[in-house]
Every structure is written in structure tokens, then in C-alpha cells.
Amino acid sequence: MEAAVQNPRQPEPIPPQPPPCDPEPPIGEPEPDRLPDEAPIPNPDENPQPPQYGGSLDG
């Protein structure tokens, strides 16, 4: 008997895959590097007040 020749244009059959495992839980936020009773240091880039200049800008 002659072996069946597959058409080269046909894709190879995909072997059965095992079921996927449970996905890992998302990574949570890391704990801050300070003690709970320690006051956070204010960020100068987030200062809500307008900038204060030392002198006049009239020149």
C-alpha cells in the first residue's frame, strides 16, 4: 500500500494541548517604604500653591 501524501498547502494538524493552568493573580501595589505612623514627605512637584518669586519681575 502506498503511504498517503499530504498536500503541502494544507497546514499540519495541531496536536491536542493540555488545558491551560489557572492564571497568576495580578501583582499588587508594593507596600510604602515608611512606617504606618510616619508622615509622608510632600512632593515638591505636587505643590498646590502658586510659585513664589523672591523679587519683582519688572526688570
Summary of the structure (lengths in Angstrom):
residues: 59
radius of gyration: 33.1
end to end distance: 101.6
largest distance: 101.6
contacts: 16
relative contact order: 0.07
helix: 5%
strand: 0%
